[in-house]
Amino acid sequence: MLSLVVITKNEDSNIARCLSSVPFIQDKVVLDSGSTDQTVSIATQLGARVFIEEWRGFYLQRVRATELAQHDWILMLDADEAISEEGQEELKKILLLINKNQCKVDAYAFPRISYHMGRWIRHGGWYPDWQLRLFDRRKAFWQEGHLHEKLEAKKIEKLKKPIRHWVFQNLFDQINTNNRYSSLGMEELLRRKKKFHLILLLFKPLGKFFETYVWKLGFLDGYPGFIIAIGAAYSMFLKYAKLWERENNLK
């Protein structure tokens, strides 16, 4: 048996697509942290067991959501993700193995493809973007990280069909996300006792643009690929600019 688990807050534009992408999973858990939109109502109407609890941070929230599932095998999706029709068939085959106790791995990693600026982004480091999302909670464990929580397991198998990801609503959303993650990146530099140097401020963004647009073939994604590469470079610039600001007590 398999449980779908999703953590949410104000995801009424996404949650129906997410929950409906695996109609064959009976136990669907939504752990909400105080949505003020229709997320809870939509999830309830679609048959999910909805729990409303205060936000603990991503790591603890995922741990808690995993605990709420009825079954030991968990499919954990973000609300802005969904399983494709092809992925559903691949997942059904795994479910048969799980139900027969014939599954020989601890977790499965999905490739993830993201939709942004009117197209699926296939280059620039955005794909395959492997995500460990299907796992046996008796053998896989969440680990806390400064920037991202991480699921760890010993025996992992890679799947072929991707999770679909609607990564940003628009460029405004992307810019806000870049700003937020540049702050987290700056905090990580401080934690590692890194110091500001002008050469890093100048060349790290250039290196990130080259990596994203040229080395990882972002130019093959057209104008969106170029915009993404500029955004990645600017996020890198902000990270080191914020480090300089913090070291000089300007904030």
Secondary structure, 3 states (H helix, E strand, C coil): CEEEEEEECCCCCCHHHHHHCCCCCCEEEEEECCCCCCHHHHHHHCCCEEEECCCCCHHHHHHHHHHHCCCCEEEECCCCEEECHHHHHHHHHHHHHHHCCCCCCCEEEECEEEEECCEEECCCCCCCCCEEEEEECCCCEEECCCCCCEEECCCEEECCCCEEEECCCCHHHHHHHHHHHHHHHHHHHHHCCCCCCHHHHHHHHHHHHHHHHHHCCHHHHHHHHHHHHHHHHHHHHHHHHHHHHHHCCCC
